[in-house]
Amino acid sequence: MNRIDRLMGTMLLLQSRRVTRAEDIAEHFEVSLRTVYRDVSALSEIGIPVVAEAGVGYSLMKGYLLPPIMFTEDEAAALGMAGLALNKSSDPSLEASIRSALLKVKAALPEWQRDRLERVEESVVFGWSSHAPKPDGAVARLVDLQSSLAESKALRIAYQAGGRGEVTMREVEPLGLIHYLDYWHLIAWCRLREGYRDFRLDRIQRLEVLEGKVTRERSFDLQAYLAEQREQGVSLEAKVLFDPLSVGRARREWSLGLAGEEEVEQGVVLTLRAGDYQWMVGWLLSFRTGARVLEPLELRELLAEEARKLADHHAKA
């Protein structure tokens, strides 16, 4: 990226956030802190009102707005792709807002660029839809939870634990939303349990926004929390030999990560990180003869026992 593009990008970054640290700018553009300091100085010299607060970061002077900026062809196409992807992974409460936002973007484009974006959208499909219906009547809608996060509002929820577990009333302070394994999850401080908890949105039976803002200060890093939870829940390993036709699928599907891999004559040995061997059994059986557990013995025995049960089950008239 040349310096002109980087300076323009820095202005957009500053405008998009209330405060931006020099370290964040450096990471975003993959440059040194010294380069960031020079760029910010250059912006100030050409009249951009950059405010620097020691120990906090940079911001644009309140009330200052950049003039409208034209999108490049790639940026316009990327926006169209992003809209399609959001519709694929979000719930219905966001669909109208996504469509409205994209219409506004298209209205700001010149006709030739708008036509190009529409051709891109018509040429892209994000796979087959799940047979499971979208949660039209869901209690916990993403649009509402986004509002509670933005406005620092606590919630009172009736939450059902996994399966048909007991429904408990909780007061929670939302901290972030994450999407994994086909579900949206709310990460929040639970006042009942006095700790951070992960609430799956489809298990929230009732939801009420509480009056007043959450004022208690708490340092919380969502990414660090997720990394910590992942490490705590993944303490086991298994070595599995996959044949050449199966190893690609295994790499794609095993979401808990690989601790290593080794090519051998029969295929590839993957060292799979796991939280529970019993949970791995069904997945490994789906490979039929394409996978063979080398270690530990415990997993091999679990797999053999489950295979015998399946054989007996299907042998019955």
CORZI-V216215 format. One record per residue. N is the residue number from 1. OMEGA is omega in radians with two decimals (* if undefined). Layout:
N_OMEGA + N_OMEGA
//
This chain:
1_3.12 + 2_-3.00 + 3_-3.14 + 4_3.12 + 5_-3.12 + 6_3.11 + 7_3.10 + 8_3.11 + 9_3.11 + 10_3.09 + 11_3.13 + 12_3.13 + 13_3.12 + 14_-3.12 + 15_-3.06 + 16_-3.11 + 17_3.10 + 18_3.09 + 19_3.14 + 20_3.12 + 21_3.09 + 22_3.13 + 23_3.14 + 24_3.10 + 25_3.14 + 26_3.14 + 27_-3.11 + 28_-3.08 + 29_3.13 + 30_3.11 + 31_3.13 + 32_3.07 + 33_3.13 + 34_3.11 + 35_3.11 + 36_-3.13 + 37_3.12 + 38_-3.14 + 39_-3.14 + 40_3.10 + 41_3.13 + 42_3.11 + 43_3.12 + 44_-3.11 + 45_-3.14 + 46_3.01 + 47_3.08 + 48_-3.04 + 49_3.12 + 50_3.13 + 51_3.14 + 52_3.11 + 53_-3.06 + 54_3.12 + 55_-3.13 + 56_3.11 + 57_-3.10 + 58_3.02 + 59_3.02 + 60_-3.14 + 61_-3.10 + 62_3.13 + 63_-3.13 + 64_3.12 + 65_3.06 + 66_3.06 + 67_3.13 + 68_-3.09 + 69_3.12 + 70_3.07 + 71_2.96 + 72_3.12 + 73_-3.12 + 74_3.13 + 75_3.13 + 76_3.12 + 77_3.14 + 78_3.10 + 79_3.10 + 80_3.11 + 81_-3.13 + 82_3.11 + 83_3.11 + 84_-3.13 + 85_3.13 + 86_3.11 + 87_-3.13 + 88_-3.00 + 89_-3.09 + 90_3.08 + 91_-3.04 + 92_-3.09 + 93_-3.13 + 94_-2.99 + 95_-3.12 + 96_3.14 + 97_3.12 + 98_3.14 + 99_-3.13 + 100_-3.14 + 101_3.14 + 102_3.08 + 103_3.12 + 104_3.10 + 105_-3.12 + 106_-3.13 + 107_-3.12 + 108_-3.10 + 109_2.98 + 110_-3.01 + 111_-3.09 + 112_-3.13 + 113_3.09 + 114_3.11 + 115_-3.14 + 116_3.12 + 117_-3.14 + 118_3.09 + 119_3.10 + 120_-3.11 + 121_-3.14 + 122_-3.05 + 123_-3.06 + 124_3.05 + 125_-3.14 + 126_3.00 + 127_-3.13 + 128_3.11 + 129_3.07 + 130_3.07 + 131_3.12 + 132_-3.12 + 133_3.05 + 134_-3.04 + 135_-3.11 + 136_-3.10 + 137_-3.08 + 138_3.13 + 139_-3.10 + 140_-3.14 + 141_-3.13 + 142_-3.09 + 143_3.12 + 144_-3.13 + 145_3.05 + 146_3.12 + 147_-3.13 + 148_3.08 + 149_-3.10 + 150_-3.07 + 151_3.13 + 152_3.14 + 153_3.03 + 154_-3.11 + 155_2.93 + 156_-3.07 + 157_2.93 + 158_-2.98 + 159_3.09 + 160_3.13 + 161_-3.07 + 162_-3.12 + 163_3.10 + 164_-3.11 + 165_-3.12 + 166_3.06 + 167_-3.14 + 168_3.07 + 169_-3.13 + 170_2.87 + 171_-3.03 + 172_3.09 + 173_-3.05 + 174_-3.14 + 175_-3.14 + 176_3.08 + 177_3.08 + 178_3.14 + 179_3.06 + 180_-3.14 + 181_3.02 + 182_3.14 + 183_2.97 + 184_-3.13 + 185_3.04 + 186_3.03 + 187_-3.02 + 188_2.98 + 189_-3.11 + 190_-3.13 + 191_3.12 + 192_-3.10 + 193_-3.11 + 194_3.12 + 195_3.10 + 196_3.13 + 197_3.13 + 198_-3.11 + 199_3.09 + 200_-2.97 + 201_-3.08 + 202_3.12 + 203_3.07 + 204_-3.05 + 205_3.09 + 206_-3.11 + 207_3.12 + 208_3.08 + 209_-3.09 + 210_3.13 + 211_3.10 + 212_-3.12 + 213_3.02 + 214_-3.04 + 215_-3.11 + 216_3.14 + 217_3.09 + 218_3.10 + 219_-3.10 + 220_3.11 + 221_-3.06 + 222_-3.13 + 223_3.13 + 224_3.13 + 225_-3.13 + 226_3.13 + 227_3.14 + 228_3.13 + 229_3.14 + 230_-3.13 + 231_-3.13 + 232_-3.08 + 233_-3.10 + 234_-3.08 + 235_-3.10 + 236_3.08 + 237_3.09 + 238_3.07 + 239_-3.08 + 240_3.08 + 241_3.08 + 242_3.10 + 243_-3.05 + 244_-3.13 + 245_-3.05 + 246_-3.00 + 247_3.12 + 248_3.12 + 249_-3.13 + 250_3.12 + 251_-3.10 + 252_-2.93 + 253_-3.05 + 254_-2.97 + 255_-3.09 + 256_3.00 + 257_3.13 + 258_3.09 + 259_3.12 + 260_3.04 + 261_-3.09 + 262_3.09 + 263_3.08 + 264_-3.06 + 265_-3.08 + 266_-3.10 + 267_-3.13 + 268_3.06 + 269_3.09 + 270_3.02 + 271_-3.03 + 272_3.03 + 273_-3.04 + 274_3.05 + 275_-3.07 + 276_-3.12 + 277_-3.11 + 278_-3.12 + 279_-3.11 + 280_-2.95 + 281_-3.11 + 282_3.13 + 283_-3.13 + 284_3.12 + 285_-3.12 + 286_3.10 + 287_-3.10 + 288_-3.11 + 289_-3.13 + 290_-3.13 + 291_3.10 + 292_-3.12 + 293_3.09 + 294_3.08 + 295_0.18 + 296_3.13 + 297_-3.14 + 298_-3.13 + 299_3.11 + 300_-3.13 + 301_3.09 + 302_-3.12 + 303_-3.14 + 304_3.13 + 305_3.14 + 306_3.11 + 307_3.10 + 308_3.12 + 309_3.12 + 310_-3.14 + 311_3.12 + 312_-3.12 + 313_-3.08 + 314_3.12 + 315_-3.11 + 316_-3.13 + 317_*
//
